Amino acid sequence: MNRFLLVLGVLTLLLTSAYGQKLSPRESLAGGSPVYSPKARPYGQSQAQWLEGIWRWTTAVTADRSPHLDPDGRFCHEGQSGPVFYLSSVFIPPGGDYIRSCTIPSNVAIFLPVTATFCSPFTDGTANPEESEQCARAFTDAAIDIAVDIDGVPIDWQAFRATTGPFDIEVTANSVFGNADPFIIEDAVADGYSIMLPPLSVGMHTLHVHGNNSIPVVNFPWDVTFLLTVEPAKGAPGMEMLRQKMKIAY
């Protein structure tokens, strides 16, 4: 069975982004760190639509440069474009402990799946979108022992679950599926917990996520730490001053 599972975690400051998107409504989390509300539509898309997007990003990169497969974050920039930066965990199974370093600009939002998967007729032999949804939800339901923190501050991720409708995924040649030629996965349905973060403040940040899966046949623990270096965005002078002015006092 082909199986993806993304695991990740979160942080940020409330501000108006360099792309002119007003970052509200928001959800106040532990330590007063705001993130987009699950019902928000950052950059015009819902949480479920961004969940579709990360799978399209995943399968558009060749396996030899896949952010899912690299051991230390060296390929984190592969396939990135636009106002949202995707972060990925390891390609699981086999799970395990990983540390990934990545440098990102200060004017991009970050999409972080905490635990998410998709099912489809191709990957799981489901007969229709309803069965694919049931399959994807079952994998999410099986996630246990989840813990997410940013710079040591625990994050409450449980309100951020989304399920997509059926969607197609274009898979590049030599992808993580091991295919020699491009192909299309039809009628995939994704489900999981994910968080969208407004741009992070300039400096160093540590994102950490831990979890396990309770399904016996695919039981595996994971522990992923992201060491993020956030640099001032090119062509965006004064962004750090704007962040400081727009900090929310809690």
C-alpha positions in Angstrom: 0.0 0.0 0.0 1.3 3.4 -0.9 1.0 5.7 2.0 1.9 9.3 2.7 1.7 10.9 6.1 2.8 14.4 6.8 3.7 15.6 10.3 4.6 19.0 11.4 4.0 21.9 13.8 3.7 25.8 14.2 4.1 29.6 15.3 3.8 33.2 14.2 2.9 36.9 14.6 -0.2 38.7 13.4 0.5 41.2 10.6 -0.4 42.4 7.2 1.6 40.3 4.7 3.7 41.7 1.9 1.1 40.3 -0.5 -1.6 42.6 1.0 -3.6 39.9 2.7 -5.2 40.9 6.0 -4.5 38.2 8.4 -7.8 37.7 10.2 -9.8 36.1 11.6 -7.3 34.4 13.8 -7.1 31.7 16.5 -5.2 32.5 19.7 -3.1 29.6 20.8 -0.9 28.9 23.8 1.4 31.8 24.6 -0.7 34.2 22.6 0.6 33.1 19.2 -2.1 33.7 16.6 -2.7 31.6 13.5 -5.3 31.6 10.9 -8.7 30.4 12.0 -9.8 27.1 10.5 -12.5 28.9 8.7 -10.3 31.6 7.3 -9.4 31.7 3.6 -5.8 32.9 3.5 -4.9 34.0 0.0 -8.3 33.1 -1.2 -8.2 29.4 -0.4 -9.8 27.3 2.3 -7.8 25.0 4.6 -9.0 22.0 2.6 -7.8 23.6 -0.7 -4.3 24.2 0.8 -4.4 20.5 1.9 -4.9 19.6 -1.7 -2.1 21.9 -2.7 0.5 20.2 -0.5 -0.2 16.9 -2.1 0.2 18.4 -5.6 3.5 19.9 -4.4 4.6 16.6 -3.0 4.1 14.7 -6.3 5.5 17.4 -8.6 9.1 16.9 -7.3 11.3 14.1 -8.3 12.3 11.6 -5.7 16.0 12.5 -5.8 15.2 16.1 -4.7 12.1 15.4 -2.7 11.6 17.4 0.6 9.9 14.3 2.0 13.0 12.1 1.5 15.9 14.4 2.2 17.5 13.7 5.6 18.4 17.3 6.7 16.2 19.8 4.9 18.5 20.5 1.9 15.6 20.3 -0.6 13.1 22.3 1.4 12.9 24.9 -1.4 12.1 22.5 -4.2 8.9 23.4 -6.0 8.1 26.3 -3.8 6.3 29.3 -5.3 3.8 32.0 -4.4 2.9 33.5 -1.0 2.7 30.1 0.9 5.7 28.0 1.8 5.0 24.2 2.3 7.0 22.4 5.0 7.2 18.6 4.9 8.1 15.9 7.3 9.8 12.6 6.3 8.2 10.3 3.8 6.5 7.9 6.2 6.9 4.9 6.7 9.5 4.3 8.1 9.0 7.1 10.5 11.9 7.9 12.9 13.6 11.0 14.3 14.7 13.7 12.0 16.1 17.2 12.2 15.7 19.5 9.2 17.2 23.0 8.6 15.6 25.4 6.2 16.0 29.1 5.4 12.8 30.9 4.4 11.9 34.6 3.6 9.9 36.6 6.1 7.1 37.4 3.6 5.6 34.0 3.1 3.0 32.2 5.1 3.7 28.6 6.0 1.4 25.6 5.6 2.0 22.9 8.2 0.2 19.6 8.1 0.3 18.2 11.7 -0.9 14.8 10.5 -2.6 14.3 7.1 -3.0 11.7 4.4 -4.9 11.0 1.2 -6.6 7.9 -0.2 -7.5 7.1 -3.8 -8.4 4.2 -6.1 -4.7 4.1 -7.2 -3.1 4.1 -3.8 -5.7 2.2 -1.7 -8.1 0.5 -4.1 -11.1 2.4 -3.0 -14.2 2.2 -5.3 -15.4 5.8 -5.1 -14.8 9.2 -3.4 -16.9 8.1 -0.4 -14.7 5.2 0.3 -11.6 7.3 -0.2 -12.9 9.8 2.4 -13.5 7.0 4.8 -10.1 5.6 4.2 -8.3 9.0 4.7 -10.4 9.8 7.8 -9.5 6.4 9.3 -5.8 7.2 9.0 -6.3 10.5 10.7 -8.4 9.0 13.5 -5.6 6.5 14.1 -3.0 9.2 14.9 -2.1 9.2 18.6 0.4 10.8 21.0 0.5 14.0 18.9 2.4 16.9 20.3 3.4 20.1 18.5 5.4 23.1 19.8 7.1 26.2 18.5 10.1 27.5 20.3 9.1 25.3 23.2 5.5 26.6 23.4 2.9 23.9 23.0 0.3 24.4 20.3 -3.3 23.2 20.4 -3.8 21.7 16.9 -7.0 19.7 17.4 -9.4 22.4 16.1 -7.8 22.4 12.7 -9.1 19.3 10.9 -10.2 19.5 7.3 -11.4 17.0 4.6 -11.2 17.7 0.9 -13.5 16.8 -1.8 -12.2 14.5 -4.6 -9.4 16.0 -6.6 -6.8 14.8 -9.1 -3.0 14.8 -8.6 -0.5 15.1 -11.4 2.5 12.9 -10.6 5.8 13.8 -12.2 8.1 11.2 -13.6 10.6 9.6 -11.2 8.5 10.7 -8.2 8.3 9.2 -4.7 6.0 6.6 -6.2 8.9 5.2 -8.2 7.2 5.7 -11.5 9.2 6.2 -14.7 6.6 8.2 -16.5 4.1 11.0 -15.4 0.6 9.9 -14.5 -2.5 11.2 -12.8 -4.0 10.0 -9.5 -7.8 10.5 -9.9 -10.4 11.0 -7.2 -8.0 11.4 -4.3 -9.5 12.6 -1.0 -7.3 14.0 1.8 -8.1 14.4 5.5 -6.0 15.6 8.4 -5.0 18.4 10.8 -3.1 21.3 9.4 -2.2 24.9 10.3 -1.6 27.9 8.2 0.8 30.5 9.7 1.3 34.1 8.7 4.9 35.0 8.0 7.3 34.3 10.9 9.5 37.0 12.5 13.1 37.4 11.3 15.4 35.1 13.2 15.7 31.5 14.4 12.7 29.4 15.2 12.3 25.7 16.1 9.2 23.7 15.1 8.8 20.3 16.6 6.2 17.6 16.2 5.8 14.1 17.6 3.3 11.4 17.0 2.4 7.8 16.3 -0.1 5.8 14.4 -2.2 3.1 16.1 -3.1 1.0 13.0 -1.0 -2.2 13.7 0.0 -2.8 10.1 1.5 0.7 9.7 2.3 1.5 13.4 5.3 3.8 13.6 6.4 6.7 15.7 7.8 9.9 14.3 9.6 12.9 15.7 10.5 15.8 13.4 12.3 19.0 14.4 12.6 22.0 12.0 15.3 24.5 12.5 14.1 27.5 10.6 16.1 30.6 9.7 13.8 33.4 8.7 15.5 36.1 6.6 14.2 39.5 5.6 12.4 39.2 2.4 14.1 40.7 -0.7 12.3 43.8 -1.9 10.3 44.2 1.2 12.0 47.0 3.3 10.5 47.8 6.6 8.8 44.4 7.1 10.4 43.8 10.5 9.4 47.3 11.7 5.8 46.5 10.6 5.8 43.3 12.6 7.0 45.1 15.7 4.3 47.7 15.4 1.5 45.1 14.8 2.3 42.7 17.6 -0.7 41.8 19.7 -0.4 42.3 23.4 -1.9 39.4 25.4 
